[in-house]
Amino acid sequence: METRVAVMSIIVENPDSTEALNALLHDYGRYIVGRMGIPYREKKINIISIAIDAPQDIIAALSGKVGKLPGISVKTAYSSVITNNE
């Protein structure tokens, strides 16, 4: 199985979607290398960065599910680092 390293940048503008977001991140937790959350109180948003090492289809699935949550934006940047874990 080939995995890639990627970083997801998530902006949460709707706090009502936080519970669903955390549930998704928990479901994909085995692939998450690290997570950093920054509350930007003056703008009433939260900024979250997720470092992930997973097969590309898993990364795309998580990004797609996060992006469908109301009031949440996500962008994913992929590294060129590909590891074969067989």
C-alpha positions in Angstrom: 0.0 0.0 0.0 1.4 3.4 -1.0 0.9 6.3 1.3 1.5 10.0 0.8 2.2 12.8 3.3 -0.2 15.7 3.0 -1.3 18.7 5.0 -5.0 19.7 5.3 -5.8 23.3 6.2 -9.3 23.7 7.6 -11.1 26.9 8.4 -14.2 26.5 10.7 -16.6 29.4 10.3 -19.7 27.5 11.7 -19.1 26.3 15.3 -22.2 24.0 14.9 -20.1 21.8 12.6 -17.3 21.3 15.1 -18.8 18.1 16.5 -19.1 16.5 13.1 -15.6 17.6 12.1 -14.1 16.1 15.3 -16.0 12.8 14.6 -14.5 12.6 11.1 -11.0 13.3 12.4 -11.5 10.7 15.0 -12.6 8.2 12.4 -9.4 8.8 10.4 -7.2 9.2 13.4 -4.9 6.2 12.6 -3.6 8.2 9.6 -3.2 11.6 11.3 0.4 12.4 12.3 -0.4 15.7 14.0 -3.0 18.3 14.5 -2.8 22.0 15.4 -5.8 24.2 16.1 -5.7 27.9 16.4 -8.8 29.8 17.7 -8.9 33.2 16.0 -11.3 34.9 18.4 -11.3 38.3 16.8 -12.6 36.8 13.5 -14.8 34.2 15.3 -13.2 31.3 13.3 -10.9 28.4 14.0 -7.9 27.4 11.9 -6.9 23.7 12.0 -3.9 22.1 10.3 -3.8 18.3 10.0 -0.6 16.4 8.9 -1.6 13.1 7.5 0.2 10.0 6.1 -2.3 7.8 4.2 -3.2 6.4 0.8 -4.2 9.1 -1.6 -7.8 7.9 -1.8 -8.1 8.1 2.0 -6.8 11.6 2.0 -9.2 12.6 -0.7 -12.1 11.0 1.0 -11.4 12.8 4.3 -10.9 16.1 2.5 -14.2 15.6 0.6 -16.2 14.8 3.7 -14.7 17.7 5.6 -15.5 20.1 2.7 -19.1 19.1 2.7 -19.7 20.2 6.3 -21.6 23.5 6.5 -19.4 26.5 7.3 -16.1 24.6 6.9 -13.5 25.1 4.1 -10.6 22.7 3.4 -7.6 22.7 1.2 -5.1 19.9 0.9 -1.4 20.1 -0.1 0.3 16.9 -1.1 4.0 16.2 -0.7 6.0 14.3 -3.3 6.9 11.8 -0.6 5.4 8.4 -1.4 6.1 5.4 0.8 5.4 1.8 -0.1 4.3 0.0 3.1 4.0 -3.6 2.0 
